[in-house]
Amino acid sequence: MQKSIERIAGESEGVSYEFPLFRFAGTDKVAPSAYLQAALHAGELPGVVAIDALMPMLAKAEAEGRVKGDITVVPWANPIGRAQYHFGEHQGRFHLGTRTNFNRGFPLLAAPDVALLPDTTLGSVDQRLKTRLVQLSLGHDIVLDLHCDDEGLAYLYVHTSLWPAMADCAAAMGVDAVMLWSEDTDGTFEGASIMPYQNVPDEVAKLDRRVATTVEYRGILDVDGALAAADAEGLYRLLVARGVITDTALPAPSPFTGVVAPLENIDMMPAPRAGAVLYDVKPGDRVAKGARLATIVHAPGETDGRTEVFAPQDGIILTRRSRRIIRAGEDLLKLVGDSKSADARSGTLED
Ligand SMILES: [Zn+2]
């Protein structure tokens, strides 16, 4: 395993950002290669600790000559966001300098060729970081971007061109659900990892062996040793299932039995009033149409001071907010409905 340091030039003299990069060299040049990164949203740490638990497993496989495909690991993908504190609170989702979401604005290339990347020498520092992350990841057969939600189940975003071929990955990782998407107008990292393969010849696209996914490892507070160990096992099983690593001791994979739904089925449930949220449901709960999801206490103690929110259709609760203060119009939760949401928001994945 080789460690190197990536450097991103800042926007003024004397400022730059660094993050470590780890490379395991595969012994078989035709084996699939893998790229893993965590904490693109810099405060989302379940993936960081999962990688911490995975690295010794990769090192052992390497020592035993079982790493077949090249593996690149970036445990802290966002040194800019990692250093952003605002009035004592960490702010890892948006770049404070440009107010841009760190998981938006990635270049969506027409083909998987880094020569097509824009020149960001004179761009903003977050653009330089994004260009570099695409440079590092593009061309790998497997690209995993580890995130987490507010409070939630473990789930994946997967482009429709990779489903159901990626069902083995979902099973290997042990996630609860898979959200299928087809359009990326905003330039997510996942979009930058899969859109370049949509309009190229099959022998370049190799969609049957390609993996690109945003992994949502539950909630922001689910940074836990036991979960990290389990998630590392899941990542390892995926790498074995796809032939990046060989391990004859692993049991045969079982089929994926979790929830699979298109993004159009998600009801986001905007809060009708501002106030304190009393939830009736938590991630993983199955709800029927008409069930109460939450009560907003907007005028405590007053007549009509509470407003209730009900399920618009049958489904499963995927996520909810980790904080209990809410403004009118902010989304309360994600309900994955059994059919298309009447309020379906067009566009990209929500991470
Ligand atoms: Zn995220």
Boltz pocket constraint, residues with backbone or C-beta under 6 A from the ligand:
constraints:
  - pocket:
      binder: B
      contacts: [[A, 41], [A, 44], [A, 103], [A, 147], [A, 148], [A, 351]]
      max_distance: 6.0
